[in-house]
């Protein structure tokens, strides 16, 4: 595995969103990958709603890790604005509701396994203000999902 070179590293900003009011019809993840040369790849992916936004945050991290691997990157720093998810990946229990931990156990394990495929992989917490691009993409993905659901309802009538 090649671990050096100008194109070996990438930063990923990830976020997940559900509609205001907790509507369980739609959800979305947003990912912004930026490499050492400043090249950007943005992804807004509608996803079926799941148990919790924490699960969706883990799913966003997983999508960023898998995308970076597929593109040939071997070093990654993932920026996430959900402190629970960052703590969970590193096994820090904290003062969290145990139901959130149980609901995310499988995907957290998958993220840890995927991180081991990199030469260097870190997940760090950042503030929502620093993560605004990924947050906006996640909101866009949620809106796209809602529009698709509405369109399907109209077609079915």
N, C-alpha and C positions, 0 to 999 in steps of 0.2 A: 504494500500500500504506500503510495506516495504522499508524504505528509508536509512537504515543503513546496515553495513556489508562490508566485504572486496571485495565482487563482485558486489556491488551496483553501482559502478561508472565506466564510460568509457570515453575516449577521442576519438573524431573522427576528422580526417583530411579529407577534401573534396576538390575536384577541378573539373572543367569542361574544356573540350577542343573541339575546332573545328579545322579542318585542316588549315594550313598556307594558306593565300590567301582568307580565308572566304568561301571556298567551302561549299555549303549548302547540300551536299550529306550525310555527316556523322557528328556525334558528339559523345562524350563519357563523362562519369563521373567516377571519381576515388574516392574510399573511403577506409580509413585505420582506423579501430577501434582498440584501445589498452586499455585493462582493467588494473586494479590496480596490477594484478599479472604478467603483461607483455604479456599476450596472445594477439595475433594479428589476425585480420580477414581483409583480403584485398579483395576488390571488384573492378573489372574493368567492367563497364556496357556500352555497346554500346546503344545509344539512337537516335531516329530520331531527326534530326536537328529541332530547334525551332526558335522563333523570335530573341533571343539574347543569348549571352553567360551568361548574368545575369540570365535569366530564367533557364538555365542549371545549374548554380551554386546553385540556389534555389532548383532545382530538386535533386542535389547531397546532399544538407543538409537534404531535406525531406527523401531521401533514408537512410541516416545515422540515422536520428531520428527514423524512422519506424523500421529499423533493430535492433537498440539498444533496443527499446521497446519490440520487438518480442523475443529478447534474454533474457529479464528479467531485464535489467538495469533500474535504476530509477534516476540516476544522470548522466548528460552528459555535456561535454564541447566540442563544435564543433569549430574546427579551420578552418578558411576560408581565402583565400588570395585575396578576392574581397571585397574591402572596401564598395563599393556601396551596396552590398547585406547585409553586416553586418549592415550598417546604416539603410537600408530599413527595416530589421527585427525589429529594435528598434524604428522605426518611425522617424528617423533623416533624414530630407529632403536633406540637403546639397545643393550643387550647381550642381545638376544632370539634365540631359535631361529628361523632364517629360514623354517622350515616353517610356523610360526604366521603369519608375515607373508604368505607366499604364499597360505595357506588363507583369509585374511580380506581379500585385496586388493579383490575385487569389492564386497563389502558395505561396506567402508570408503570406497571411492570413492562409493558411493550415499549414505552418511551425509554425506560432505563436500558433495555436490551438494544434498542436502536442506537442510543447514545454510545454504546460500546463499540459500534462499527466505525466510529470516527477516531482519528488520532487524538483530537481534543474536542470535547463537547461540554458546554456549560449552559445552564439555564439560570438567568438572573432576573431579579425583580426590578421593574422600573415603574414610574408613576403613570397614571392614565394620560396625563398631559404629554409625557414623552412618547406615548404609544398611540397617538391620535390617528396616524395613517392606518394602522392595522384596525383600530376601533371603527373608523369610518368604513373600511372595507367589510368588516363583519356586519355592520348595520345595513350596508348596501345588499349584502348576501341575504340577510333576513328579509328585507323588502322584496327582493326578487322571488324568494320562496313564497311569500304571502301573495304576491301578484299571480304566480303560477297556480296557487291553490284557488284563488278567486276565479281565474280564467277557466279552470277545470269545472268549477261549480256552474259557471254560466253556460259552458258547452253542454254539460249534463242536463240542463233544464230543457 
